[in-house]
Amino acid sequence: MLDFDYPWLQTCGIYSSHNIDEICAAIENNDTFYLSEKLDGANVSISSRQYIASRNEVIAKRGDNLLETKFQGISLQHLEELFEKVINLNKIIQDTIQGCDDIETLIYGEFILPGTANQDNDIYKYKEKGYLQGHLYVFGIGLVFHGFYGDLPAKLEDVLLIMSSDIAKDNIYYLLPLGPTQPGECFFADAIDKCKIERIKTLKIDSMKNLLTDDFFAQQLMDRSCEGFILAKNQEIFKWKYVEKISEHANDHLANLEEHLPGQVRILDSLTKVYQSANLYSVPTNDQFTTWYRSAVNKYNYLDATLEKMKTVDEVKEASKTYLERIYQQVIEDARQCKILDPKYYSLLRKKVKFNVVKISKPHFLRVKRIENALKYHPIM
């Protein structure tokens, strides 16, 4: 695979101590940000030069069989139609910008996986929200000026100045997150919409202070009904995610924020409330799972004894499937006795239960398979 030279911008975590200066500046400047849901998929970009890239490398190009080409286990077939759309987008930009004949346009977005990036289940209800598996939802645009060393194109000088810029292989490139009301950004948003390229929905536009103290969004993080939110303005991008568990590091960060933001009581209260909601949730350990699993098994007939009576592969599969569901539901019920189970761990617990069930059922599956094969080639007369 070829390296990808134009990776998307790094985002600043609201609960990260590395970004305290940026967070405080964004709050104190009272600038307008737009908020959108942070989708838990995979970062993918598509170029007008007809290739598809992950965050760090090129993963496919036009002409490949995208139906058979997979990224993180999902076919890229639905991205095929975007090649032509990005070419059209590039043409609009090329016709508008004067003084550079070799511009590469890139769209950056979230590639939706089954469930989330780490889960088999759709725990954040993306399908219900209109985000479909295997599709790309765009959050940003990039422009690469190949071999261009002159002044900024006059017609877009103001726009390019608010974009993040860098140089790769002697080519200057610009990146900009897309939102509905950024100064000078309408040109790109209109062009993308004209080309019928789907974008991530903007949920609210307001100051950083008002967004971080909005109870509606804070409650979603406390309920863990989404992974988090993106707050963006020009090249400034912040991610506000729920915290999985309480830590000394995060405690110190909140204390530093309080010191740097005297008088911002509402913001500190909101951030602290979301952070401390981690106390309500359980992150299961291996020892806890073992306890829950053994407890669940003791409530039902042993699978081994049940499968000994089975005589066909279909019977073994059906019995194993039924047993898996019963044990899984019982494990979840036991897990919920302590605290609310973090949604991210439902899929993990299911995989652990499945591993144990398969370990029990596999010998019986092989046994009846041998019997079926023997009967197939040596039928009883």
Secondary structure, 3 states (H helix, E strand, C coil): CCECCCCCCCCEECCCHHHHHHHHHHHHCCCEEEEEECCCCEEEEEECCCEEECCCEEEEECCCCCCCCEECCEECHHHHHHHHHHHHHHHHHHHHCCCCCCEEEEEEEEECCCCCCCCCCCCCCHHHHCCCCCCEEEEEEEEEECCCCCCCCHHHHHHHHCCEEEEECCEEEEEEECCCCCCCCHHHHHHHHHCCCCECCEEEEEEHHHHHCCHHHHHHHHHCCCCEEEEEECCEEEEEECCCCCCHHHHHHHHHHHHHCCCCHHHHHHHHHHHHHHHHEECCCHHHHHHHHHHHHHCCCCHHHHHCCCCCHHHHHHHHHHHHHHHHHHHHHHHCCCCEECCHHHHHHHHHHHHHHHHHHHHHHHHHHHHHHHHHHCCCC
